[in-house]
Amino acid sequence: MTDVVCKPVLVLNRVFTPIHVASVKRALVLLYSDAAKAIDHDGNDYDFQQWRSQPINENDETLPIVGGALKVPRIIQLARYDRHPRTAVRLTRQNLMLRDDYQCQYCGKKPALRELNIDHVVARCRGGQDTWENLVTACKPCNIRKGWRTPEEANMRLSRRPVRPSWSMATQILMRSHAPYREWEPFLVAG
């Protein structure tokens, strides 16, 4: 049961824009307190009492409750929140790796995660900043080979120019990092 309550649930704002991924536990608290409604695979919305009476299919995950089982929602919609999420993706090691698809931007290899580093295209000692446009994923051998030089000076070429992710990239990050369900796809594509 502890595995089920930790699974991801897509959280939509009032106008059906994806804003967050919550745990099943948090989603059920919001559903029970009437702060959210559960959305089924057909797009119909249900309050807690209506959701409780939903039939359970063989592919549905459930939680045991008094008097039976409760179908686990995959998507909830907040009742009173209509703001849109920030469009900027936070600059973190994980998000950089996701942007670069866990691939060395110099040689194109996809080594084990422990063999990947974050490289400054223009080294910090030469005035390079910690920005989306100056950081790339690199394998350890390529990072050591490049050193403090620019890629041109090291006779190395970036496979693609590093850029700040757009909201569509944030959606991709959301999709990759939380292994979404098929029910999420229409909302993530539209978001």
Contact map, one row per residue, 1 for C-alpha under 8 A:
11111000000000000000000000000000000000000000000000000000000000100000000000000000000000000000000000000000000000000000000000000000000000000000000000000000000000000000000000000000000000000000000
11111100000000000000000000000000000000000000000000000000000000000000000000000000000000000000000000000000000000000000000000000000000000000000000000000000000000000000000000000000000000000000000
11111110000000000000000000000000000000000000000000000000000000000000000000000000000000000000000000000000000000000000000000000000000000000000000000000000000000000000000000000000000000000000000
11111110000000000000000100000000000000000000000000000000000011100000000000000000000000000000000000000000000000000000000000000000000000000000000000000000000000000000000000000000000000000000000
11111110000000000000001110000000000000000000000000000000000000000000000000000000000000000000000000000000000000000000000000000000000000000000000000000000000000000000000000000000000000000000000
01111111000000000000001110000000000000000000000000000000000000000000000000000000000000000000000000000000000000000000000000000000000000000000000000000000000000000000000000000000000000000000000
00111111100000000000001100000000000000000000000000000000000000000000000000000000000000000000000000000000000000000000000000000000000000000000000000000000000000000000000000000000000000000000000
00000111110000000000111100000000000000000000000000000000000000000000000001000000000000000000000000000000000000000000000000000000000000000000000000000000000000000000000000000000010100000000000
00000011111000000000111100100000000000000000000000000000000000000000000011110000000000000000000000000000000000000000000000000000000000000000000000000000000000000000000000000000000000000000000
00000001111100000111110000000000000000000000000000000000000000000000000001110000000000000000000000000000000000000000000000000000000000000000000000000000000000000000000000000000000000010000000
00000000111110000111110000100000000000000000000000000000000000000000000000111100000000000000000000000000000000000000000000000000000000000000000000000000000000000000000000000000000000000000000
00000000011111111111000000000000000000000000000000000000000000000000000000111100000000000000000000000000000000000000000000000000000000000000000000000000000000000000000000000000000000000000000
00000000001111111110000000000000000000000000000000000000000000000000000000001111111100000000000000000000000000000000000000000000000000000000000000000000000000000000000000000000000000000000000
00000000000111111000000000000000000000000000000000000000000000000000000000001111110000000000000000000000000000000000000000000000000000000000000000000000000000000000000000000000000000000000000
00000000000111111000000000000000000000000000000000000000000000000000000000000000010000000000000000000000000000000000000000000000000000000000000000000000000000000000000000000000000000000000000
00000000000111111100000000000000000000000000000000000000000000000000000000001000000000000000000000000000000000000000000000000000000000000000000000000000000000000000000000000000000000000010000
00000000000111111110000000000000000000000000000000000000000000000000000000000000000100000000000000000000000000000000000000000000000000000000000000000000000000000000000000000000000000000010011
00000000011110011111000000000000000000000000000000000000000000000000000000000000000010000000000000000000000000000000000000000000000000000000000000000000000000000000000000000000000000000011001
00000000011110001111100000000000000000000000000000000000000000000000000000000000000110000000000000000000000000000000000000000000000000000000000000000000000000000000000000000000000000000000000
00000000011100000111110000000000000000000000000000000000000000000000000000000000000000000000000000000000000000000000000000000000000000000000000000000000000000000000000000000000000000000000000
00000001111000000011111000000000000000000000000000000000000000000000000000000000000000000000000000000000000000000000000000000000000000000000000000000000000000000000000000000100010000000000000
00000001111000000001111101100000000000000000000000000000000000000000000000000000000000000000000000000000000000000000000000000000000000000000000000000000000000000000000000000000000000000000000
00001111100000000000111111100000000000000000000000000000000000000000000000000000000000000000000000000000000000000000000000000000000000000000000000000000000000000000000000000000000000000000000
00011111100000000000011111110000000000000000000000000000000000000000000110000000000000000000000000000000000000000000000000000000000000000000000000000000000000000000000000000000000000000000000
00001100000000000000001111111000000000000000000000000000000000000000000000000000000000000000000000000000000000000000000000000000000000000000000000000000000000000000000000000000000000000000000
00000000000000000000011111111100000000000000000000000000000000000000000000000000000000000000000000000000000000000000000000000000000000000000000000000000000000000000000000000000000000000000000
00000000101000000000011111111110000100000000000000000000000000000000000010010000000000000000000000000000000000000000000000000000000000000000000000000000000000000000000000000000000000000000000
00000000000000000000000111111111000000000000000000000000000000000000000000000000000000000000000000000000000000000000000000000000000000000000000000000000000000000000000000000000000000000000000
00000000000000000000000011111111100000000000000000000000000000000000000000000000000000000000000000000000000000000000000000000000000000000000000000000000000000000000000000000000000000000000000
00000000000000000000000001111111111100000000000000000000000000000000000000000000000000000000000000000000000000000000000000000000000000000000000000000000000000000000000000000000000000000000000
00000000000000000000000000111111111111000000001100000000000000000000000000010000000000000000000000000000000000000000000000000000000000000000000000000000000000000000000000000000000000000000000
00000000000000000000000000011111111100000000001100000000000000000000000000000000000000000000000000000000000000000000000000000000000000000000000000000000000000000000000000000000000000000000000
00000000000000000000000000001111111100000000000000000000000000000000000000000000000000000000000000000000000000000000000000000000000000000000000000000000000000000000000000000000000000000000000
00000000000000000000000000000111111110000000001100000000000000000000000000000010000000000000000000000000000000000000000000000000000000000000000000000000000000000000000000000000000000000000000
00000000000000000000000000000111111110000000000000000000000000000000000000000111000000000000000000000000000000000000000000000000000000000000000000000000000000000000000000000000000000000000000
00000000000000000000000000100111111111000000001000000000000000000000000000011110000000000000000000000000000000000000000000000000000000000000000000000000000000000000000000000000000000000000000
00000000000000000000000000000010011111100000111100000000000000000000000000011110000000000000000000000000000000000000000000000000000000000000000000000000000000000000000000000000000000000000000
00000000000000000000000000000010000111110000111100100000000000000000000011111000000000000000000000000000000000000000000000000000000000000000000000000000000000000000000000000000000000000000000
00000000000000000000000000000000000011111111110000000000000000000000000011111000000000000000000000000000000000000000000000000000000000000000000000000000000000000000000000000000000000000000000
00000000000000000000000000000000000001111111100000000000000000000000000011100000000000000000000000000000000000000000000000000000000000000000000000000000000000000000000000000000000000000000000
00000000000000000000000000000000000000111111000000000000000000000000000000000000000000000000000000000000000000000000000000000000000000000000000000000000000000000000000000000000000000100000000
00000000000000000000000000000000000000111111000000000000000000000000000000000000000000000000000000000000000000000000000000000000000000000000000000000000000000000000000000000000000000000000000
00000000000000000000000000000000000000111111100000000000000000000000000000000000000000000000000000000000000000000000000000000000000000000000000000000000000000000000000000000000000000000000000
00000000000000000000000000000000000000111111110000000000000000000000000000000000000000000000000000000000000000000000000000000000000000000000000000000000000000000000000000000000000000000000000
00000000000000000000000000000000000011110011111000000000000000000000000000000000000000000000000000000000000000000000000000000000000000000000000000000000000000000000000000000000000000000000000
00000000000000000000000000000000000011100001111111100000000000000000000000000000000000000000000000000000000000000000000000000000000000000000000000000000000000000000000000000000000000000000000
00000000000000000000000000000011010111000000111111100000000000000000000000000000000000000000000000000000000000000000000000000000000000000000000000000000000000000000000000000000000000000000000
00000000000000000000000000000011010011000000011111110000000000000000000000000000000000000000000000000000000000000000000000000000000000000000000000000000000000000000000000000000000000000000000
00000000000000000000000000000000000000000000011111111000000000000000000000000000000000000000000000000000000000000000000000000000000000000000000000000000000000000000000000000000000000000000000
00000000000000000000000000000000000000000000011111111100000000000000000000000000000000000000000000000000000000000000000000000000000000000000000000000000000000000000000000000000000000000000000
00000000000000000000000000000000000001000000011111111100000000000000001000000000000000000000000000000000000000000000000000000000000000000000000000000000000000000000000000000000000000000000000
00000000000000000000000000000000000000000000000111111100000000000000011000000000000000000000000000000000000000000000000000000000000000000000000000000000000000000000000000000000000000000000000
00000000000000000000000000000000000000000000000011111110000000000000000000000000000000000000000000000000000000000000000000000000000000000000000000000000000000000000000000000000000000000000000
00000000000000000000000000000000000000000000000001111111000000000000001000000000000000000000000000000000000000000000000000000000000000000000000000000000000000000000000000000000000000000000000
00000000000000000000000000000000000000000000000000001111100000000000001000000000000000000000000000000000000000000000000000000000000000000000000000000000000000000000000000000000000000000000000
00000000000000000000000000000000000000000000000000000111110101000000001000000000000000000000000000000000000000000000000000000000000000000000000000000000000000000000000000000000000000000000000
00000000000000000000000000000000000000000000000000000011111100000000000000000000000000000000000000000000000000000000000000000000000000000000000000000000000000000000000000000000000000000000000
00000000000000000000000000000000000000000000000000000001111100000000000000000000000000000000000000000000000000000000000000000000000000000000000000000000000000000000000000000000000000000000000
00000000000000000000000000000000000000000000000000000000111110000000000000000000000000000000000000000000000000000000000000000000000000000000000000000000000000000000000000000000000000000000000
00000000000000000000000000000000000000000000000000000001111111000000001100000000000000000000000000000000000000000000000000000000000000000000000000000000000000000000000000000000000000000000000
00010000000000000000000000000000000000000000000000000000001111100000001100000000000000000000000000000000000000000000000000000000000000000000000000000000000000000000000000000000000000000000000
00010000000000000000000000000000000000000000000000000001000111110000111100000000000000000000000000000000000000000000000000000000000000000000000000000000000000000000000000000000000000000000000
10010000000000000000000000000000000000000000000000000000000011111000111100000000000000000000000000000000000000000000000000000000000000000000000000000000000000000000000000000000000000000000000
00000000000000000000000000000000000000000000000000000000000001111101110000000000000000000000000000000000000000000000000000000000000000000000000000000000000000000000000000000000000000000000000
00000000000000000000000000000000000000000000000000000000000000111111110000000000000000000000000000000000000000000000000000000000000000000000000000000000000000000000000000000000000000000000000
00000000000000000000000000000000000000000000000000000000000000011111100000000000000000000000000000000000000000000000000000000000000000000000000000000000000000000000000000000000000000000000000
00000000000000000000000000000000000000000000000000000000000000001111100000000000000000000000000000000000000000000000000000000000000000000000000000000000000000000000000000000000000000000000000
00000000000000000000000000000000000000000000000000000000000000011111110000000000000000000000000000000000000000000000000000000000000000000000000000000000000000000000000000000000000000000000000
00000000000000000000000000000000000000000000000000000000000001111111111000000000000000000000000000000000000000000000000000000000000000000000000000000000000000000000000000000000000000000000000
00000000000000000000000000000000000000000000000000010000000001111001111100000000000000000000000000000000000000000000000000000000000000000000000000000000000000000000000000000000000000000000000
00000000000000000000000000000000000000000000000000110111000111100000111110000000000000000000000000000000000000000000000000000000000000000000000000000000000000000000000000000000000000000000000
00000000000000000000000100000000000000000000000000000000000111100000011111000000000000000000000000000000000000000000000000000000000000000000000000000000000000000000000000000000000000000000000
00000000100000000000000100100000000001110000000000000000000000000000001111110000000000000000000000000000000000000000000000000000000000000000000000000000000000000000000000000000000000000000000
00000001110000000000000000000000000001110000000000000000000000000000000111110000000000000000000000000000000000000000000000000000000000000000000000000000000000000000000000000000000010110000000
00000000111100000000000000000000000001110000000000000000000000000000000011111000000000000000000000000000000000000000000000000000000000000000000000000000000000000000000000000000000000110000000
00000000111100000000000000100010000111100000000000000000000000000000000011111100000000000000000000000000000000000000000000000000000000000000000000000000000000000000000000000000000000000000000
00000000001111010000000000000000000111100000000000000000000000000000000000111110000000000000000000000000000000000000000000000000000000000000000000000000000000000000000000000000000000000000000
00000000001111000000000000000000001110000000000000000000000000000000000000011111100000000000000000000000000000000000000000000000000000000000000000000000000000000000000000000000000000000000000
00000000000011000000000000000000011110000000000000000000000000000000000000001111100000000000000000000000000000000000000000000000000000000000000000000000000000000000000000000000000000000000000
00000000000011000000000000000000001000000000000000000000000000000000000000000111110000000000000000000000000000000000000000000000000000000000000000000000000000000000000000000000000000000000000
00000000000011000000000000000000000000000000000000000000000000000000000000000111111000000000000000000000000000000000000000000000000000000000000000000000000000000000000000000000000000000000000
00000000000011100000000000000000000000000000000000000000000000000000000000000001111100000000000000000000000000000000000000000000000000000000000000000000000000000000000000000000000000000000000
00000000000010000000000000000000000000000000000000000000000000000000000000000000111110000000000000000000000000000000000000000000000000000000000000000000000000000000000000000000000000000000000
00000000000010001010000000000000000000000000000000000000000000000000000000000000011111000000000000000000000000000000000000000000000000000000000000000000000000000000000000000000000000000000000
00000000000000000110000000000000000000000000000000000000000000000000000000000000001111100000000000000000000000000000000000000000000000000000000000000000000000000000000000000000000000000000000
00000000000000000000000000000000000000000000000000000000000000000000000000000000000111111000000000000000000000000000000000000000000000000000000000000000000000000000000000000000000000000000000
00000000000000000000000000000000000000000000000000000000000000000000000000000000000011111000000000000000000000000000000000000000000000000000000000000000000000000000011001000000000000000000000
00000000000000000000000000000000000000000000000000000000000000000000000000000000000001111100000000000000000000000000000000000000000000000000000000000000000000000000111001000000000000000000000
00000000000000000000000000000000000000000000000000000000000000000000000000000000000001111110001000000000000000000000000000000000000000000000000000000000000000000000111001000000000000000000000
00000000000000000000000000000000000000000000000000000000000000000000000000000000000000011111001000000000000000000000000000000000000000000000000000000000000000000000000000000000000000000000000
00000000000000000000000000000000000000000000000000000000000000000000000000000000000000001111101100000000000000000000000000000000001100000000000000000000000000000000000000000000000000000000000
00000000000000000000000000000000000000000000000000000000000000000000000000000000000000000111111100000000000000000000000000000000000000000000000000000000000000000000000000000000000000000000000
00000000000000000000000000000000000000000000000000000000000000000000000000000000000000000011111110000000000000000000010000000000000000000000000000000000000000000000000000000000000000000000000
00000000000000000000000000000000000000000000000000000000000000000000000000000000000000000001111111000000000000000000000000000000000000000000000000000000000000000000000000000000000000000000000
00000000000000000000000000000000000000000000000000000000000000000000000000000000000000001111111111100000000000000000000000000000000000000000000000000000000000000000000000001000000000000000000
00000000000000000000000000000000000000000000000000000000000000000000000000000000000000000011111111110000000000000000010000000000000100111000000000000000000000000000000000000000000000000000000
00000000000000000000000000000000000000000000000000000000000000000000000000000000000000000000111111111110000000000000000000000000000000011000000000000000000000000000000000000000000000000000000
00000000000000000000000000000000000000000000000000000000000000000000000000000000000000000000011111111100000000000000000000000000000000000000000000000000000000000000000000001001000000000000000
00000000000000000000000000000000000000000000000000000000000000000000000000000000000000000000001111111100000000000000000000000000000000000000000000000000000000000000100010001000000000000000000
00000000000000000000000000000000000000000000000000000000000000000000000000000000000000000000000111111111100000000000000000000000000000011000000000000000000000000000000000000000000000000000000
00000000000000000000000000000000000000000000000000000000000000000000000000000000000000000000000011111110000000000000000000000000000000000000000000000000000000000000000000000000000000000000000
00000000000000000000000000000000000000000000000000000000000000000000000000000000000000000000000011111111000001101001000000000000000000001000000000000000000000000000000000000000000000000000000
00000000000000000000000000000000000000000000000000000000000000000000000000000000000000000000000010011111100111100000000000000000000000001110000000000000000000000000000000000000000000000000000
00000000000000000000000000000000000000000000000000000000000000000000000000000000000000000000000000010111111111100001000000000000000000011110010000000000000000000000000000000000000000000000000
00000000000000000000000000000000000000000000000000000000000000000000000000000000000000000000000000010011111100000000000000000000000000011100000000000000000001110000000000000000000000000000000
00000000000000000000000000000000000000000000000000000000000000000000000000000000000000000000000000000001111100000000000000000000000000000100010000000000000111100000000000000000000000000000000
00000000000000000000000000000000000000000000000000000000000000000000000000000000000000000000000000000001111110000000000000000000000000000000010000000000000000100000000000000000000000000000000
00000000000000000000000000000000000000000000000000000000000000000000000000000000000000000000000000000011111111000000000000000000000000000000000000000000000000100000000000000000000000000000000
00000000000000000000000000000000000000000000000000000000000000000000000000000000000000000000000000000011001111100000000000000000000000000010000000000000000000000000000000000000000000000000000
00000000000000000000000000000000000000000000000000000000000000000000000000000000000000000000000000000111000111110000000000000000000000000000000000000000000000000000000000000000000000000000000
00000000000000000000000000000000000000000000000000000000000000000000000000000000000000000000000000000111000011111011000000000000000000000010000000000000000000000000000000000000000000000000000
00000000000000000000000000000000000000000000000000000000000000000000000000000000000000000000000000000000000001111111000000000000000000000000000000000000000000000000000000000000000000000000000
00000000000000000000000000000000000000000000000000000000000000000000000000000000000000000000000000000100000000111111000000000000000000000000000000000000000000000000000000000000000000000000000
00000000000000000000000000000000000000000000000000000000000000000000000000000000000000000000000000000000000000011111000000000000000000000000000000000000000000000000000000000000000000000000000
00000000000000000000000000000000000000000000000000000000000000000000000000000000000000000000000000000000000000111111100000000000000000000011000000000000000000000000000000000000000000000000000
00000000000000000000000000000000000000000000000000000000000000000000000000000000000000000000000000000101000000111111110000000000000000001111000000000000000000000000000000000000000000000000000
00000000000000000000000000000000000000000000000000000000000000000000000000000000000000000000000000000000000000000011111000000000000000001111001000000000000000000000000000000000000000000000000
00000000000000000000000000000000000000000000000000000000000000000000000000000000000000000000100100000000000000000001111100000000000000111100000000000000000000000000000000000000000000000000000
00000000000000000000000000000000000000000000000000000000000000000000000000000000000000000000000000000000000000000000111110000000000000111100001000000000000000000000000000000000000000000000000
00000000000000000000000000000000000000000000000000000000000000000000000000000000000000000000000000000000000000000000011111110001110001110000000000000000000000000000000000000000000000000000000
00000000000000000000000000000000000000000000000000000000000000000000000000000000000000000000000000000000000000000000001111100001000001110000000000000110000000000000000000000000000000000000000
00000000000000000000000000000000000000000000000000000000000000000000000000000000000000000000000000000000000000000000000111110111100001000000000000011100000000000000000000000000000000000000000
00000000000000000000000000000000000000000000000000000000000000000000000000000000000000000000000000000000000000000000000111111111100000000000000000011100000000000000000000000000000000000000000
00000000000000000000000000000000000000000000000000000000000000000000000000000000000000000000000000000000000000000000000101111111100000000000000000000000000000000000000000000000000000000000000
00000000000000000000000000000000000000000000000000000000000000000000000000000000000000000000000000000000000000000000000000111111000000000000000000010000000000000000000000000000000000000000000
00000000000000000000000000000000000000000000000000000000000000000000000000000000000000000000000000000000000000000000000001111111000000000000000000010000000000000000000000000000000000000000000
00000000000000000000000000000000000000000000000000000000000000000000000000000000000000000000000000000000000000000000000001111111100000000000000000000000000000000000000000000000000000000000000
00000000000000000000000000000000000000000000000000000000000000000000000000000000000000000000000000000000000000000000000111111111110001000000000000000000000000000000000000000000000000000000000
00000000000000000000000000000000000000000000000000000000000000000000000000000000000000000000000000000000000000000000000101110011111001000000000000000000000000000000000000000000000000000000000
00000000000000000000000000000000000000000000000000000000000000000000000000000000000000000000000000000000000000000000000100000001111101100000000000000000000000000000000000000000000000000000000
00000000000000000000000000000000000000000000000000000000000000000000000000000000000000000010000000000000000000000000000000000000111111100000000000000000000000000000000000000000000000000000000
00000000000000000000000000000000000000000000000000000000000000000000000000000000000000000010000100000000000000000000000000000000011111110000000000000000000000000111100000000000000000000000000
00000000000000000000000000000000000000000000000000000000000000000000000000000000000000000000000000000000000000000000000000000000001111100000000000000000000000001111000000000000000000000000000
00000000000000000000000000000000000000000000000000000000000000000000000000000000000000000000000000000000000000000000000111000001111111110000000000000000000000000100000000000000000000000000000
00000000000000000000000000000000000000000000000000000000000000000000000000000000000000000000000100000000000000000000011110000000011111111000000000000000000000000100000000000000000000000000000
00000000000000000000000000000000000000000000000000000000000000000000000000000000000000000000000110010001100000000000011110000000000101111100000000000000000000000100000000000000000000000000000
00000000000000000000000000000000000000000000000000000000000000000000000000000000000000000000000110010111100000000001111000000000000000111110000000000000000000000000000000000000000000000000000
00000000000000000000000000000000000000000000000000000000000000000000000000000000000000000000000000000011110000000001111000000000000000011111011000000000000000000000000000000000000000000000000
00000000000000000000000000000000000000000000000000000000000000000000000000000000000000000000000000000011000010100011100000000000000000001111111000000000000000000000000000000000000000000000000
00000000000000000000000000000000000000000000000000000000000000000000000000000000000000000000000000000000000000000011100000000000000000000111111100000000000000000000000000000000000000000000000
00000000000000000000000000000000000000000000000000000000000000000000000000000000000000000000000000000000000000000000000000000000000000000011111110000000000000000000000000000000000000000000000
00000000000000000000000000000000000000000000000000000000000000000000000000000000000000000000000000000001011000000000000000000000000000000111111111000000000000000000000000000000000000000000000
00000000000000000000000000000000000000000000000000000000000000000000000000000000000000000000000000000000000000000000101000000000000000000111111111100000000000000000000000000000000000000000000
00000000000000000000000000000000000000000000000000000000000000000000000000000000000000000000000000000000000000000000000000000000000000000001111111100000000000000000000000000000000000000000000
00000000000000000000000000000000000000000000000000000000000000000000000000000000000000000000000000000000000000000000000000000000000000000000111111100000010000000000000000000000000000000000000
00000000000000000000000000000000000000000000000000000000000000000000000000000000000000000000000000000000000000000000000000000000000000000000011111111110010100000000000000000000000000000000000
00000000000000000000000000000000000000000000000000000000000000000000000000000000000000000000000000000000000000000000000000000000000000000000001111111000000000000000000000000000000000000000000
00000000000000000000000000000000000000000000000000000000000000000000000000000000000000000000000000000000000000000000000001101100000000000000000001111100000000000000000000000000000000000000000
00000000000000000000000000000000000000000000000000000000000000000000000000000000000000000000000000000000000000000000000001100000000000000000000001111111110000000000000000000000000000000000000
00000000000000000000000000000000000000000000000000000000000000000000000000000000000000000000000000000000000000000000000011100000000000000000000001011111110000000000000000000000000000000000000
00000000000000000000000000000000000000000000000000000000000000000000000000000000000000000000000000000000000000000000000010000000000000000000000001001111111111000000000000000000000000000000000
00000000000000000000000000000000000000000000000000000000000000000000000000000000000000000000000000000000000000000000000000000000000000000000000000001111111110000000000000000000000000000000000
00000000000000000000000000000000000000000000000000000000000000000000000000000000000000000000000000000000000000000000000000000000000000000000000000001111111100000000000000000000000000000000000
00000000000000000000000000000000000000000000000000000000000000000000000000000000000000000000000000000000000000000000000000000000000000000000000011001111111100000000000000000000000000000000000
00000000000000000000000000000000000000000000000000000000000000000000000000000000000000000000000000000000000000000000000000000000000000000000000000000011111110000000000000000000000000000000000
00000000000000000000000000000000000000000000000000000000000000000000000000000000000000000000000000000000010000000000000000000000000000000000000001000011111111000000000000000000000000000000000
00000000000000000000000000000000000000000000000000000000000000000000000000000000000000000000000000000000010000000000000000000000000000000000000000000011001111100000000000000000000000000000000
00000000000000000000000000000000000000000000000000000000000000000000000000000000000000000000000000000000110000000000000000000000000000000000000000000010000111111000000000000000000000000000000
00000000000000000000000000000000000000000000000000000000000000000000000000000000000000000000000000000000111100000000000000000000000000000000000000000000000011111000000000000000000000000000000
00000000000000000000000000000000000000000000000000000000000000000000000000000000000000000000000000000000100000000000000000000000000000000000000000000000000001111100000000000000000000000000000
00000000000000000000000000000000000000000000000000000000000000000000000000000000000000000000000000000000000000000000000000000000000010000000000000000000000001111110000000000000000000000000000
00000000000000000000000000000000000000000000000000000000000000000000000000000000000000000000000000000000000000000000000000000000000111110000000000000000000000011111000000000000000000000000000
00000000000000000000000000000000000000000000000000000000000000000000000000000000000000000000000000000000000000000000000000000000000110000000000000000000000000001111100000000000000000000000000
00000000000000000000000000000000000000000000000000000000000000000000000000000000000000000000000000000000000000000000000000000000000110000000000000000000000000000111110000000000000000000000000
00000000000000000000000000000000000000000000000000000000000000000000000000000000000000011000000000100000000000000000000000000000000100000000000000000000000000000011111111000000000000000000000
00000000000000000000000000000000000000000000000000000000000000000000000000000000000000111000000000000000000000000000000000000000000000000000000000000000000000000001111111000000000000000000000
00000000000000000000000000000000000000000000000000000000000000000000000000000000000000111000000000000000000000000000000000000000000000000000000000000000000000000000111111100000000000000000000
00000000000000000000000000000000000000000000000000000000000000000000000000000000000000000000000000000000000000000000000000000000000000000000000000000000000000000000111111110000000000000000001
00000000000000000000000000000000000000000000000000000000000000000000000000000000000000000000000000100000000000000000000000000000000000000000000000000000000000000000111111111000000000000000000
00000000000000000000000000000000000000000000000000000000000000000000000000000000000000111000000000000000000000000000000000000000000000000000000000000000000000000000111111111100000000000000000
00000000000000000000000000000000000000000000000000000000000000000000000000000000000000000000000000000000000000000000000000000000000000000000000000000000000000000000001111111110000000000001001
00000000000000000000000000000000000000000000000000000000000000000000000000000000000000000000000000000000000000000000000000000000000000000000000000000000000000000000000111111111000000000000000
00000000000000000000000000000000000000000000000000000000000000000000000000000000000000000000001001100000000000000000000000000000000000000000000000000000000000000000000011111111100000000000000
00000000000000000000100000000000000000000000000000000000000000000000000000000000000000000000000000000000000000000000000000000000000000000000000000000000000000000000000001111111110000000000000
00000000000000000000000000000000000000000000000000000000000000000000000000000000000000000000000000000000000000000000000000000000000000000000000000000000000000000000000000111111111100000000000
00000000000000000000000000000000000000000000000000000000000000000000000000000000000000000000000001000000000000000000000000000000000000000000000000000000000000000000000000011111111100000000000
00000000000000000000000000000000000000000000000000000000000000000000000000000000000000000000000000000000000000000000000000000000000000000000000000000000000000000000000000001111111000000000000
00000001000000000000100000000000000000000000000000000000000000000000000000000000000000000000000000000000000000000000000000000000000000000000000000000000000000000000000000000111111100000000000
00000000000000000000000000000000000000000000000000000000000000000000000000000000000000000000000000000000000000000000000000000000000000000000000000000000000000000000000000000011111110000000000
00000001000000000000000000000000000000000000000000000000000000000000000000000000000000000000000000000000000000000000000000000000000000000000000000000000000000000000000000000011011111011000000
00000000000000000000000000000000000000000000000000000000000000000000000001000000000000000000000000000000000000000000000000000000000000000000000000000000000000000000000000000000001111111000000
00000000000000000000000000000000000000000000000000000000000000000000000000000000000000000000000000000000000000000000000000000000000000000000000000000000000000000000000000000000000111111000000
00000000000000000000000000000000000000001000000000000000000000000000000001100000000000000000000000000000000000000000000000000000000000000000000000000000000000000000000000000000000011111100000
00000000010000000000000000000000000000000000000000000000000000000000000001100000000000000000000000000000000000000000000000000000000000000000000000000000000000000000000000000000000111111111000
00000000000000000000000000000000000000000000000000000000000000000000000000000000000000000000000000000000000000000000000000000000000000000000000000000000000000000000000000000000000111111111100
00000000000000000000000000000000000000000000000000000000000000000000000000000000000000000000000000000000000000000000000000000000000000000000000000000000000000000000000000000000000000111111110
00000000000000011100000000000000000000000000000000000000000000000000000000000000000000000000000000000000000000000000000000000000000000000000000000000000000000000000000000000000000000011111111
00000000000000000100000000000000000000000000000000000000000000000000000000000000000000000000000000000000000000000000000000000000000000000000000000000000000000000000000000100000000000011111111
00000000000000000000000000000000000000000000000000000000000000000000000000000000000000000000000000000000000000000000000000000000000000000000000000000000000000000000000000000000000000001111111
00000000000000001000000000000000000000000000000000000000000000000000000000000000000000000000000000000000000000000000000000000000000000000000000000000000000000000000000000000000000000000111111
00000000000000001100000000000000000000000000000000000000000000000000000000000000000000000000000000000000000000000000000000000000000000000000000000000000000000000000000100100000000000000011111
